[in-house]
Amino acid sequence: MSISTLGTLFQFIGGLGMFLYGMESMADGLQKFAGNRLQRVLEILTSNRLLGVLVGAGVTAIIQSSSATTVMVVGFVNAGIINLLQATGIIMGANIGTTVTSWIVSMSEWGEVLKPEFFAPVLFGIGAFITMFAKSHKKKEGAEVLIGFALLFIGLSFMSGSIEPYRDAPIFSESFRVLGQNPLLGILVGLAVTAIIQSSSASVGILQMLAINGMVNWQSAVFITLGQNIGTCATALLSCIGTTRTAKRAAVIHLLFNVTGAVVFGVALYIVFMMNPELAMTRADSVGISIFHTIFNVVNTCIMFPFAGFLVKASDVIVPKPKETEKEWSANSVETEMIRHLDDRILETPSFAIETACNEVVNMGKVAVANLKIATAALVDADDNFCEQVFENEETIDRMEKMLTEYLLKINNLSLNDEQHLLVKNMYYTIGDLERVGDHCENLAELAKKRIENVNIDFSDLALKELRTIADATLKSVEASVEARQAHDMQKVRQTARWEEEVDSMEEEMRENHMNRLSNGDCKIEGGVIFLDALANYERIADHAKNVAGYVKEEMQ
C-alpha cells in the first residue's frame, strides 16, 4: 500500500469520525438548548397517536437518530410511561424525523454557497469563539450546535475528497451494478451497515456522500435505503433484551413497521426498474436520495397508521404471553416498579430521564408518607405488627434511595443545562430528606416497641390525644411537600411551611404540658421519656418536609 493510498484511507476515516462526532455533538447541543421543554412532550405522548407521530418526528430530528428514539420508546414502554399504541405512533414519527439528517447532508448540492467547504469553517470558528468568550450558558449551548453542524459538513467534505479520485474506478460501478440487480443483496448491505454504526441517519449520510461523487445508481440507492430502514431496528431489538414483554413488543412493532414498508416499496420499485432499466442505472444524487428517503417514510407512515392496532395485535402473537399474577400495593411493589422505571434506555434523552426520576422521587415520598402513618399507628395503638411493617418499609426506602442516587449520578453526567443541573441536585437532596423521614419513622416504631415490651410504660388519654394531633400535622406537612415536588405547586410549598410552623409550635407547647403532667403525677417518667422522644421525631420529620418543599421553591424562583 502506497503512502498516497494510506493518506486517502486516513482522510476517509477522519472524515467519517468527524461526520459521526459532529452529528452527535449537534444533537447534544440541541438537547441542552431544548432543555426542560422536552419534559412537556410527555404530556403530549399521553393524548393521541397522531400527536405521538409528530413527537416522534420532532425528538428524532433533535437527537438525529431514529434508533436512539426507538430505544427510548422501548424504555418508556418498559417503564410504563406510555402504552403500545402510543409507542407505535412515536416509532412511525421517528422514521420521518430521521430524514432531517439526509436533507442536511444534501444541502451541499443546493448551490455553491451551501457547499460544506464554503461555510462550515466559518460556523466552526463562530462556535469556537462563542464557546471560549461567552459567559451565557445558553449561548454556549447554541455554539455547541454550530460546532457539531460544522464538523458534520467538514467530515462529509473529507470523506468526499478522499473518494473523489476513485469515483470512476470500475470496482465501484460494478459493485453498485450488482447491488442494483440483486435487491435482496442491496437491502442486506444497507441493513448491515446501519446495524453496525447504530444509526440510519449516519448510514444514509454515507450513501449520500457516495452519491455526491456520482458512484451510486438509482436501483442500488433505493434498495440500500430500504435496508437501512430495516437495519435501524437492530438497536431497539438488542435493547429490549431483559425487558418486560410489553417492551419487547414495542421493538417488534418497530421491526414489523419497517419490514412491511420495505417489502411493499421494494416489490413496487423492482417492477418499475424492470420496466425501465434506463432509470435503474441512472446515477442518483444526494437530493434525490433525500426525497426518496422522505417519501418512503411519510407514505409508509400514512399507509400503516390506520393499522397501528393490527401491529399491536401482531406483536402480541409474536412475543409469547407469560402467566400473570395479581399484585397488591406495597412498598416492595413500588420498589419493584422503580427498578423497572429507572431504565437506562431513557438516558438517551436527559429531559425524559429527569422526568422519570422526578416521578420515582415522588413514589419514594409516598412510601415515606405511608410509613409515617404506620409508625404513628404502631406508637398510638401499641401494635407490634405495625412495628415490623415500619422496619420492612424502612429497608425498602433505603434501597430506593440507593437506586435513585445511582440513577441521578448517571443523569448528572449527561448533557444538561443549568435548570436541569439544579433539578437533579435538588432531587438528590430530596431523596436524602425522605430517607431521613424513614429513619425517624423507624425511631417511632422502636419507641412503640419499648412501650409494648414494658407494661409499666403507658400514656395518659391527654398524651395520646396530643400525639395524634402532632402526628396528623406532621403527616400533612410531608404529604404537602411530596405534592409540591410532584406538581411544582407553590401553594403546596406554602402549605408545607405552615404545617411545619404548626408542628414546631405544637412540639414546644406539648413538651411544656407534659412536664406539668409529670410534676402533677398524671404521667409516669418511663412513658414521659418516650413521649418526648416521639415529639422530637415528629418535629424533625416536619423539618425534612420543609426542606423538600424548599427545593421546589428554589426551582420556581
C-alpha positions in Angstrom: 0.0 0.0 0.0 1.5 3.4 -1.1 1.7 6.4 1.1 -0.8 8.2 -1.1 -3.4 5.4 -0.7 -2.7 5.2 3.1 -3.2 9.0 3.3 -6.5 8.7 1.4 -7.6 6.0 3.8 -6.7 8.1 6.8 -8.6 11.0 5.3 -11.7 8.9 4.9 -11.5 7.5 8.4 -11.0 11.0 9.8 -13.9 12.4 7.8 -16.2 9.6 8.9 -15.2 10.2 12.5 -15.8 14.0 12.2 -19.2 13.3 10.5 -20.4 11.0 13.2 -19.0 13.1 16.1 -20.5 16.3 14.5 -23.9 14.6 14.3 -23.6 13.6 18.0 -22.3 17.0 19.1 -25.1 18.8 17.2 -27.7 16.5 18.8 -26.1 17.0 22.2 -26.3 20.8 21.8 -29.9 20.7 20.6 -30.9 18.6 23.6 -29.3 21.1 26.0 -30.9 24.0 24.2 -34.3 22.4 24.3 -33.8 21.6 28.0 -37.0 21.2 30.0 -39.2 21.9 27.0 -38.8 18.2 26.1 -40.3 17.3 29.5 -43.6 18.7 28.3 -43.6 16.3 25.4 -44.5 13.6 27.9 -47.9 15.2 28.3 -48.4 15.1 24.5 -47.4 11.4 24.4 -50.5 10.5 26.5 -53.0 12.4 24.4 -53.3 10.7 21.0 -51.4 8.6 18.4 -51.3 11.3 15.7 -49.6 13.7 18.1 -47.3 10.8 19.0 -46.2 10.7 15.3 -45.3 14.4 15.5 -43.5 14.0 18.8 -41.5 11.0 17.4 -40.5 13.1 14.3 -39.5 16.1 16.5 -37.5 14.2 19.0 -35.7 12.2 16.3 -34.9 15.5 14.4 -33.3 16.7 17.6 -31.3 13.7 18.6 -30.5 12.8 14.9 -31.2 9.1 15.2 -34.4 7.0 14.9 -32.5 4.1 16.5 -32.0 6.2 19.7 -35.6 7.4 19.7 -36.9 3.8 19.3 -34.6 2.6 22.1 -36.1 5.4 24.3 -39.6 4.3 23.3 -38.7 0.7 24.4 -37.5 2.2 27.7 -40.7 4.2 28.1 -42.9 1.2 27.5 -40.8 -0.9 29.8 -41.1 1.8 32.5 -44.9 2.0 32.0 -44.8 5.7 30.9 -46.6 5.0 27.6 -48.7 2.2 26.1 -48.1 0.2 22.9 -50.5 2.2 20.8 -48.8 5.5 21.8 -45.4 3.8 21.2 -46.5 2.8 17.7 -47.2 6.5 16.8 -43.8 7.6 18.1 -42.0 4.9 16.2 -43.7 5.9 12.9 -42.8 9.5 13.6 -39.2 8.6 14.4 -38.8 7.3 10.8 -39.9 10.6 9.4 -37.7 12.6 11.8 -34.6 10.7 10.7 -34.9 12.2 7.2 -33.7 15.6 8.6 -30.1 14.4 8.5 -30.3 13.4 4.9 -31.6 16.9 4.0 -28.8 18.5 5.9 -26.3 16.4 4.0 -27.9 17.1 0.7 -27.5 20.9 1.2 -24.2 20.7 -0.5 -25.9 20.2 -3.8 -28.3 23.1 -3.4 -25.8 25.6 -4.6 -22.2 26.8 -4.4 -22.9 28.9 -1.3 -24.2 25.9 0.6 -21.2 23.6 -0.1 -19.5 22.4 3.1 -16.1 23.9 2.3 -17.7 27.3 1.8 -19.4 28.0 5.2 -18.6 25.1 7.6 -15.2 26.6 8.7 -17.0 29.9 9.4 -19.6 28.1 11.6 -16.9 26.2 13.4 -15.0 29.5 14.0 -18.1 31.3 15.3 -19.0 28.4 17.6 -15.4 28.2 18.9 -15.3 31.9 19.7 -18.6 31.8 21.5 -17.6 28.8 23.5 -14.3 30.5 24.6 -15.6 34.0 25.3 -19.3 33.9 26.0 -20.4 33.8 29.7 -24.0 32.7 29.0 -24.6 29.0 29.1 -27.4 29.3 26.6 -25.1 30.9 24.1 -22.5 28.1 24.7 -25.2 25.5 24.1 -26.1 27.2 20.8 -22.4 27.3 19.9 -22.2 23.6 20.5 -24.9 23.1 17.9 -22.9 25.3 15.4 -19.7 23.3 16.0 -21.4 20.0 15.6 -23.1 21.3 12.4 -19.8 22.4 11.0 -17.9 19.2 11.9 -20.7 17.2 10.2 -20.0 19.1 6.9 -16.2 19.1 7.3 -16.3 15.4 7.9 -18.5 15.0 4.8 -16.1 17.1 2.8 -13.1 15.0 3.9 -14.9 11.7 3.0 -16.0 13.1 -0.4 -12.4 14.4 -1.1 -10.9 11.0 -0.2 -13.2 9.1 -2.5 -13.3 11.5 -5.4 -10.1 10.2 -7.1 -11.7 6.7 -7.2 -15.2 7.6 -8.4 -14.5 6.4 -11.9 -12.9 3.1 -10.7 -14.6 0.1 -12.2 -14.9 -1.7 -8.8 -17.4 0.9 -7.5 -19.6 1.0 -10.6 -19.5 -2.8 -10.8 -20.3 -3.2 -7.1 -23.4 -0.9 -7.3 -24.5 -2.6 -10.5 -24.5 -5.9 -8.8 -26.3 -4.5 -5.8 -28.9 -2.9 -8.1 -29.5 -6.2 -9.9 -30.0 -8.1 -6.7 -32.5 -6.2 -4.4 -32.0 -8.6 -1.5 -28.3 -8.1 -1.5 -28.8 -4.3 -1.6 -31.2 -4.5 1.3 -28.8 -6.7 3.3 -25.9 -4.2 2.7 -28.0 -1.3 3.9 -29.2 -3.3 6.9 -25.7 -4.5 7.9 -24.1 -1.0 7.7 -26.9 0.6 9.7 -26.8 -2.2 12.3 -23.0 -1.8 12.7 -23.0 2.0 13.1 -26.3 2.1 15.1 -27.8 5.0 13.1 -29.8 5.1 9.9 -29.2 8.8 9.7 -25.5 8.3 9.6 -25.7 5.4 7.1 -28.0 7.3 4.7 -25.5 10.2 5.0 -22.6 7.9 3.9 -24.7 6.7 1.0 -25.4 10.3 0.0 -21.7 11.1 0.2 -21.1 8.3 -2.4 -23.9 9.7 -4.5 -22.4 13.2 -4.4 -19.4 11.7 -6.1 -21.6 10.0 -8.8 -20.9 6.5 -7.6 -24.4 5.2 -6.9 -27.2 4.3 -9.4 -30.9 4.6 -8.5 -31.6 0.9 -8.3 -28.9 0.3 -5.7 -29.6 3.5 -3.8 -33.3 2.6 -3.4 -32.7 -1.0 -2.1 -29.8 0.1 0.2 -32.0 2.8 1.7 -34.8 0.3 2.3 -32.2 -2.0 4.0 -31.1 1.0 6.1 -34.6 1.5 7.4 -34.7 -2.2 8.5 -31.2 -2.0 10.0 -32.2 0.7 12.3 -34.4 -1.8 14.1 -31.4 -3.8 15.3 -30.6 -1.3 18.1 -34.1 -1.5 19.5 -34.2 -5.3 19.3 -30.9 -5.6 21.2 -32.0 -3.0 23.8 -35.2 -5.0 24.6 -33.3 -7.9 25.9 -34.2 -8.4 29.6 -37.1 -6.0 29.5 -40.8 -6.7 30.0 -42.9 -8.4 27.4 -44.6 -5.2 26.5 -41.2 -3.5 25.8 -40.2 -6.5 23.6 -43.5 -6.0 21.7 -42.6 -2.3 21.1 -39.3 -3.4 19.5 -41.2 -6.0 17.4 -43.7 -3.3 16.2 -40.8 -1.2 15.0 -39.4 -4.2 13.0 -42.8 -5.1 11.6 -43.4 -1.5 10.5 -40.1 -1.1 8.7 -40.0 -4.6 7.1 -43.6 -4.2 5.8 -42.8 -0.8 4.3 -39.5 -2.1 2.8 -41.3 -5.1 1.2 -44.2 -3.0 -0.3 -41.8 -0.4 -1.7 -39.2 -2.9 -2.7 -41.6 -5.0 -4.8 -43.2 -1.9 -6.4 -39.9 -0.3 -7.3 -38.4 -3.6 -8.5 -41.3 -3.8 -11.0 -40.7 -0.1 -12.0 -37.0 -0.8 -12.6 -37.7 -3.9 -14.6 -40.0 -1.9 -16.9 -37.5 1.0 -17.1 -33.9 -0.3 -17.0 -32.5 3.1 -18.0 -34.0 4.7 -14.9 -32.5 1.9 -12.7 -28.9 2.6 -14.0 -29.2 6.4 -13.8 -26.8 7.9 -11.3 -28.5 9.0 -8.1 -27.8 12.3 -6.4 -27.8 13.4 -2.8 -31.0 15.5 -3.0 -32.8 12.6 -4.9 -31.9 10.2 -2.1 -33.3 12.7 0.5 -36.5 13.0 -1.5 -36.9 9.2 -1.8 -36.0 8.7 1.9 -38.6 11.3 2.9 -41.3 10.0 0.6 -40.8 6.4 1.7 -41.1 7.2 5.4 -44.0 9.6 5.1 -46.0 7.4 2.7 -45.2 4.3 4.8 -46.5 6.1 7.9 -49.7 7.2 6.1 -50.3 3.6 4.9 -49.5 1.9 8.2 -51.0 4.5 10.6 -54.6 3.1 10.3 -53.2 -0.4 11.0 -51.5 0.5 14.3 -53.9 -1.7 16.2 -53.1 -4.6 13.9 -49.3 -4.1 14.5 -50.0 -4.2 18.2 -52.0 -7.5 17.8 -49.3 -9.0 15.6 -46.7 -8.2 18.2 -48.9 -10.0 20.8 -48.8 -13.1 18.7 -45.0 -12.9 18.0 -44.0 -12.3 21.6 -45.4 -15.2 23.9 -47.5 -14.2 26.8 -46.3 -15.4 30.2 -48.5 -16.3 33.1 -49.6 -13.2 35.1 -50.2 -13.0 38.8 -52.1 -10.3 40.6 -50.2 -7.9 42.8 -51.2 -5.8 45.8 -49.8 -2.4 46.5 -47.0 -2.4 49.0 -43.7 -0.6 49.5 -42.0 -3.7 47.9 -44.2 -3.4 44.8 -43.3 0.3 44.5 -39.6 -0.7 44.7 -40.1 -3.3 42.0 -41.8 -0.8 39.8 -38.9 1.7 40.4 -36.4 -0.9 39.3 -38.4 -1.2 36.0 -38.9 2.5 35.5 -35.3 3.6 36.1 -34.4 2.3 32.6 -31.0 3.3 31.2 -32.5 3.5 27.7 -34.3 6.6 28.8 -30.9 8.3 29.4 -30.7 8.8 25.6 -32.8 12.0 26.3 -31.9 13.7 29.6 -35.2 15.5 29.8 -37.2 12.3 29.8 -34.7 10.7 32.2 -35.2 13.6 34.6 -39.0 13.4 34.3 -38.8 9.7 35.2 -36.5 10.3 38.1 -38.9 13.0 39.4 -41.8 10.6 39.3 -39.8 8.0 41.2 -38.7 10.5 43.8 -42.4 11.2 44.3 -43.1 7.5 44.6 -40.4 7.2 47.3 -42.1 10.1 49.1 -45.4 8.3 49.0 -43.8 5.3 50.6 -42.4 7.6 53.3 -45.9 9.0 53.9 -47.3 5.5 54.2 -44.6 4.5 56.6 -45.3 7.6 58.8 -48.9 6.6 59.1 -48.0 3.0 60.1 -45.4 4.3 62.6 -47.9 6.5 64.2 -50.4 3.7 64.4 -47.7 1.5 66.0 -46.9 4.1 68.6 -50.5 5.1 69.5 -52.1 1.6 69.3 -49.0 -0.2 70.7 -49.3 -2.8 67.8 -46.2 -5.0 67.2 -47.3 -6.0 63.7 -47.2 -2.3 62.7 -43.7 -2.0 64.0 -42.5 -4.9 61.8 -44.1 -3.2 58.8 -42.3 0.0 59.5 -38.9 -1.8 59.8 -39.5 -3.6 56.4 -40.6 -0.3 54.7 -37.6 1.5 56.1 -35.3 -1.1 54.4 -37.2 -0.6 51.2 -36.8 3.2 51.4 -33.0 2.7 51.9 -32.8 0.6 48.8 -34.9 3.1 46.8 -32.5 5.9 47.9 -29.5 3.9 46.7 -31.2 3.2 43.3 -32.3 6.8 42.8 -28.8 8.1 43.8 -27.1 5.9 41.2 -29.6 6.9 38.5 -29.3 10.6 39.3 -25.5 10.3 39.1 -25.9 8.9 35.6 -28.2 11.7 34.6 -25.8 14.3 36.1 -23.1 13.0 33.7 -25.3 13.7 30.7 -25.6 16.9 28.7 -27.7 19.2 31.0 -28.4 22.9 31.1 -28.3 24.9 34.3 -32.0 24.4 35.1 -31.7 20.6 34.7 -28.5 20.5 36.9 -30.4 22.4 39.6 -33.3 19.9 39.4 -31.0 16.9 39.6 -29.1 18.4 42.5 -32.4 19.1 44.4 -33.8 15.6 43.7 -30.6 14.2 45.2 -31.1 16.3 48.3 -34.8 15.4 48.4 -34.2 11.7 48.5 -31.8 12.3 51.4 -34.5 14.1 53.3 -37.1 11.4 52.5 -34.6 8.8 53.7 -34.3 10.7 57.0 -38.1 10.8 57.3 -37.9 7.0 57.0 -35.3 6.9 59.7 -37.5 8.9 62.1 -40.4 6.6 61.4 -38.1 3.7 62.4 -37.3 5.6 65.6 -41.1 5.9 66.3 -41.5 2.2 65.7 -38.6 1.5 68.1 -40.3 3.7 70.7 -43.6 1.7 70.1 -41.6 -1.5 70.7 -40.4 -0.2 74.1 -44.0 0.7 75.0 -45.2 -2.8 74.0 -42.4 -4.6 75.8 -42.6 -2.7 79.1 -46.0 -3.0 80.8 -45.1 0.0 83.1 -45.0 2.3 80.2 -48.3 3.9 79.3 -49.7 7.2 78.1 -52.5 9.2 79.6 -55.5 9.9 77.4 -54.4 13.6 77.0 -50.9 12.5 75.9 -52.4 10.1 73.3 -54.6 12.9 72.0 -51.6 15.2 71.7 -49.6 12.5 69.9 -52.4 12.1 67.4 -52.6 15.8 66.9 -48.9 16.4 66.2 -48.7 13.2 64.1 -51.6 14.5 61.9 -50.0 17.9 61.4 -46.6 16.2 60.6 -48.3 13.9 58.1 -49.9 16.8 56.4 -46.6 18.6 56.1 -45.0 15.6 54.5 -47.9 15.0 52.1 -47.9 18.6 51.1 -44.2 18.5 50.4 -44.5 15.4 48.2 -47.4 17.0 46.3 -45.3 20.2 45.9 -42.5 18.0 44.4 -45.0 16.2 42.1 -46.9 19.2 40.8 -44.3 22.0 41.2 -47.1 23.8 43.1 -46.2 26.9 45.1 -49.4 26.7 47.1 -48.3 23.3 48.4 -44.9 24.8 49.3 -46.6 27.4 51.4 -48.9 24.7 53.0 -45.8 22.7 53.9 -44.2 25.7 55.6 -47.4 26.5 57.6 -47.7 22.9 58.8 -44.1 22.8 59.8 -44.5 26.0 61.8 -47.6 24.4 63.4 -45.6 21.3 64.3 -42.9 23.4 65.9 -45.4 25.3 67.9 -47.2 22.1 69.0 -43.9 20.4 70.0 -43.0 23.3 72.2 -46.4 23.6 73.8 -46.8 19.8 74.3 -43.4 19.5 75.8 -44.4 22.1 78.4 -47.8 20.4 79.0 -46.1 17.1 79.5 -43.6 18.5 82.1 -46.6 19.8 84.0 -48.3 16.4 83.9 -45.1 14.7 85.2 -45.0 17.3 88.0 -48.6 16.5 88.9 -48.1 12.8 88.7 -50.5 12.3 85.9 -47.9 10.6 83.8 -45.0 8.1 84.6 -41.4 9.0 83.9 -40.8 5.9 81.7 -43.7 6.9 79.4 -42.6 10.6 79.6 -39.2 9.8 78.0 -40.9 8.0 75.1 -43.4 10.8 74.7 -40.7 13.5 74.5 -38.7 11.4 72.0 -41.7 11.0 69.9 -42.4 14.7 69.8 -38.8 15.3 68.8 -39.0 12.8 65.9 -42.2 14.4 64.6 -40.7 17.8 64.7 -37.7 16.6 62.8 -39.8 14.9 60.2 -41.7 18.2 59.6 -38.3 19.9 59.2 -37.3 17.5 56.4 -40.7 18.1 54.8 -39.9 21.8 54.8 -36.6 21.1 53.2 -38.2 19.1 50.4 -40.7 21.9 49.7 -37.8 24.5 49.9 -36.0 22.8 46.9 -39.2 23.1 44.8 -39.4 26.8 45.8 -35.8 27.3 44.7 -36.5 25.8 41.3 -39.6 28.0 40.8 -37.8 31.3 41.5 
